[in-house]
Amino acid sequence: MTTDVPSTETRSPWRELGEGIHVLRTAGFGLNVGLVVGTERALVVDTGAGPLGAAEVFRHIRDVTALPLIVVNTHAHADHFFGNSYFASQGVEEFWATSRCSAVQAEHGDEQRALVAAVEPAMGAADGDSTDLLPANRLVEGKPADLDLGGVSVTLFHLGRGHTDHDLLVGAGNVLFTGDLVEEGGDPAFEDSFPTDWVRTLGKMVALEDLYDVFVPGHGRPVSVAEVVTQMNKMRSAVRVTRLAMDEASVDMTKAIPILPYGPEQSRALLIRLRTLAHWKWLARKH
């Protein structure tokens, strides 16, 4: 007779994508946190929406490695960098991003606190330990930056405007961490975006398929280059339809929303964003 004994092992929340390359999906915002481990130090891609989530991520990191850490922020949205201060409290000193990202973090970070209040109440209220905002202090300026982790090299680079005007990509082995330039399981977020440029930037990303065959989105499961191509083509079509509607001055532009390939909220966000950018362009010509 045998008796089943419950296992004392707990399943790791990390998914290994390659040797020393991991991804963890967080609670709350469903953010993908990346971890790349070398022999001398390890690199963390994005830190979450505040100290509660960051502390949990940090504990999971220490289940994998005790090495010194450096952090990369893919862009300046709250769910990607509001955990920086917690990581700093644990001894992390290097926080990498584009120079534009660091500036946006410093200038507009406080405006995003309300967005995280439901998940990170202390962060939303700016009240408590590790609730201050910490912009990146190691800046990627123009050319790519190669970071040596000890036997593992990671490349940080900017391909162009898209989800924001400062999206940073992180390449490690055959894996590319894309931030929110790529989305899986949901519509792209257009509120701060540059949609026409975004299509071009995705095209540049697709051209890197000889280097990378796993693309890790900011949210959702890792995808192949084929799924990046699908997102690019869908976005190109959506931008074309929206711009045609804008060109028809006698037509209510919101009538384009039902035929766009996204849900009503992000279809409306795309329309508003394209209209705003067109207005900025018009003002620039006038002056």
C-alpha positions in Angstrom: 0.0 0.0 0.0 1.3 3.5 -0.9 0.4 6.8 0.6 0.4 10.0 -1.4 2.5 12.6 0.4 1.9 16.2 -0.7 4.9 17.8 -2.4 6.7 20.4 -0.4 8.1 21.9 -3.6 6.5 25.1 -4.9 6.5 25.8 -8.6 8.8 28.7 -9.6 6.9 31.7 -10.9 9.8 32.2 -13.4 9.6 31.0 -16.9 13.1 30.2 -18.4 13.4 31.4 -22.0 17.0 30.6 -22.5 20.1 29.9 -20.4 20.0 32.5 -17.6 17.1 34.4 -19.2 13.8 34.4 -17.3 10.5 36.2 -17.2 8.0 36.5 -14.4 4.4 37.8 -14.7 3.4 40.0 -11.8 0.0 40.3 -10.1 -2.0 43.5 -10.5 -1.0 44.9 -13.8 0.3 41.6 -15.3 3.7 43.1 -16.0 6.4 40.9 -17.4 9.6 41.4 -15.3 12.7 40.1 -17.0 15.8 38.6 -15.3 19.1 37.9 -17.1 21.8 36.3 -14.9 25.5 36.4 -15.6 28.4 35.2 -13.5 29.1 38.5 -11.9 25.7 40.3 -11.8 22.1 40.1 -12.9 19.9 42.5 -14.8 16.2 43.2 -14.0 13.9 44.5 -16.7 11.2 46.8 -15.1 10.4 46.9 -11.5 6.6 47.1 -11.2 4.1 49.6 -9.8 5.3 50.2 -6.3 7.0 48.8 -3.2 4.6 46.0 -2.5 4.9 44.4 -5.9 8.6 45.2 -6.1 9.3 43.5 -2.8 7.6 40.3 -4.1 9.6 40.4 -7.3 12.8 41.0 -5.4 12.1 37.9 -3.2 11.6 35.8 -6.3 14.8 37.2 -7.8 16.7 36.1 -4.7 15.3 32.5 -5.2 17.2 32.5 -8.5 20.4 34.5 -7.8 22.2 36.3 -5.0 24.3 38.4 -7.4 24.4 42.2 -7.4 21.6 43.6 -9.6 21.2 46.4 -12.1 17.8 47.6 -13.4 16.5 48.6 -16.8 13.3 50.6 -17.3 11.8 50.1 -20.7 9.7 53.3 -20.5 8.3 55.8 -18.1 4.8 54.3 -17.3 4.0 53.7 -13.6 3.7 50.0 -13.8 7.2 49.7 -15.2 9.3 51.9 -12.9 7.4 52.8 -9.7 9.3 49.9 -8.0 12.7 51.5 -8.6 12.9 53.0 -5.1 12.3 49.6 -3.4 15.2 48.1 -5.5 17.4 51.1 -4.5 16.6 50.3 -0.8 18.0 46.8 -1.4 21.3 48.2 -2.7 20.7 48.6 -6.4 22.6 51.6 -7.8 22.3 51.4 -11.5 19.0 52.2 -13.2 19.2 52.3 -17.0 16.8 53.9 -19.5 16.9 56.3 -22.4 17.7 59.9 -21.4 14.2 60.9 -22.5 12.6 58.2 -20.3 14.5 59.5 -17.3 13.3 63.1 -18.0 9.7 61.9 -18.3 10.0 59.9 -15.1 11.2 63.0 -13.2 8.8 65.5 -14.8 5.5 63.5 -15.0 5.9 60.6 -12.6 3.7 62.1 -9.9 0.9 62.5 -12.4 0.6 58.7 -12.6 0.2 58.0 -8.9 -3.6 57.7 -9.1 -3.2 55.0 -11.7 -1.6 52.6 -9.3 -3.6 53.5 -6.1 -5.9 50.5 -6.2 -3.0 48.1 -6.4 -0.4 50.1 -4.5 -2.2 52.4 -2.0 0.9 53.7 -0.4 2.5 54.5 -3.7 -0.7 56.2 -4.9 -0.7 58.4 -1.8 3.1 59.0 -1.8 3.1 57.9 1.8 5.5 55.2 3.2 8.8 53.6 2.6 10.1 53.4 -1.0 7.3 55.5 -2.4 9.5 58.3 -3.8 10.0 58.3 -7.5 13.5 57.3 -8.7 14.3 58.2 -12.3 16.9 56.3 -14.2 20.5 57.4 -13.6 22.3 55.5 -16.3 21.3 56.8 -19.7 21.2 55.4 -23.2 22.0 58.2 -25.6 21.6 57.5 -29.2 23.8 54.5 -29.8 23.2 51.1 -28.1 24.7 50.3 -24.8 26.3 46.8 -24.2 26.3 45.6 -20.6 28.6 42.8 -19.5 27.0 40.7 -16.7 29.9 38.2 -16.7 29.9 35.7 -19.5 26.6 37.3 -20.7 26.2 40.5 -22.7 23.0 42.4 -22.8 22.3 45.2 -25.4 20.0 48.2 -24.7 18.8 50.1 -27.7 16.1 52.4 -29.0 14.6 51.8 -32.4 12.3 54.8 -32.7 9.0 56.2 -31.3 6.1 53.9 -30.7 4.2 53.2 -27.5 6.1 56.3 -26.2 8.8 58.5 -27.6 11.5 56.7 -25.5 10.9 52.9 -25.6 14.0 50.9 -24.8 14.5 47.3 -25.9 16.7 44.8 -24.1 18.3 42.0 -26.1 19.8 39.0 -24.3 20.8 35.8 -26.2 17.9 35.1 -28.6 15.4 36.9 -26.4 14.2 40.5 -26.9 12.4 42.3 -24.1 10.2 44.8 -25.9 8.4 46.7 -23.2 4.9 47.8 -24.3 6.0 48.1 -28.0 4.5 44.6 -28.2 1.3 43.6 -26.5 -0.2 40.1 -26.3 -3.7 39.3 -25.1 -4.9 42.9 -25.2 -5.0 46.0 -27.4 -1.9 48.3 -27.7 -2.2 51.4 -25.5 -2.2 54.5 -27.6 -2.6 57.3 -25.1 1.1 58.5 -25.2 1.9 56.9 -28.5 3.1 57.8 -32.0 1.0 55.4 -34.0 2.5 55.9 -37.5 6.0 55.7 -36.1 5.0 52.7 -34.0 4.3 50.8 -37.2 7.7 51.7 -38.5 9.4 50.7 -35.3 7.7 47.3 -35.3 9.0 46.9 -38.8 12.6 47.5 -37.6 12.0 45.0 -34.8 10.8 42.4 -37.3 14.0 42.9 -39.3 15.9 41.7 -36.2 14.5 38.1 -36.5 17.9 36.7 -37.4 19.1 37.8 -33.9 16.0 37.2 -31.8 13.3 34.6 -32.1 11.5 35.2 -28.7 9.9 38.6 -28.1 8.7 39.3 -24.6 5.9 41.9 -24.5 5.3 44.2 -21.6 2.2 42.2 -20.8 1.1 38.8 -21.9 3.0 35.7 -23.1 6.2 35.7 -25.1 5.6 35.6 -28.8 7.4 34.8 -32.1 8.2 37.3 -34.9 5.1 36.2 -36.7 2.9 37.6 -34.0 4.9 40.9 -34.1 4.2 41.0 -37.8 0.5 40.5 -37.1 0.5 43.4 -34.6 2.3 45.6 -37.1 -0.1 44.9 -40.0 -3.2 45.3 -37.7 -1.9 48.7 -36.5 -1.0 49.8 -40.0 -4.6 49.1 -41.1 -6.1 50.8 -38.1 -4.0 53.9 -38.6 -5.0 54.0 -42.3 -8.7 53.7 -41.6 -8.5 56.4 -38.8 -6.6 58.8 -41.0 -9.1 58.4 -43.8 -11.9 59.2 -41.4 -10.0 62.3 -40.3 -9.6 63.4 -43.9 -13.4 63.3 -44.4 -14.2 66.6 -42.8 -18.0 66.1 -43.2 -17.9 62.7 -41.4 -18.0 62.2 -37.6 -14.6 60.5 -37.0 -16.1 58.4 -34.2 -17.9 56.5 -36.9 -14.6 54.8 -37.8 -14.4 53.2 -34.3 -16.7 50.2 -35.0 -14.6 49.1 -38.0 -11.2 49.4 -36.3 -9.5 46.1 -35.2 -9.5 47.1 -31.5 -12.0 47.5 -28.7 -13.9 50.8 -28.3 -11.6 52.2 -25.7 -8.4 51.9 -27.5 -10.0 52.6 -30.9 -11.1 56.0 -29.4 -7.6 56.5 -27.9 -6.0 55.9 -31.3 -8.4 58.4 -33.0 -7.7 61.0 -30.3 -4.0 60.5 -30.4 -3.8 60.8 -34.2 -6.0 63.9 -34.1 -3.7 65.5 -31.4 -0.6 64.7 -33.3 -2.1 66.2 -36.5 -2.9 69.4 -34.6 0.6 69.6 -33.2 1.9 69.3 -36.8 -0.4 72.0 -38.0 0.7 74.3 -35.2 4.4 73.7 -36.0 3.8 74.6 -39.6 2.0 77.8 -38.6 4.9 78.9 -36.5 
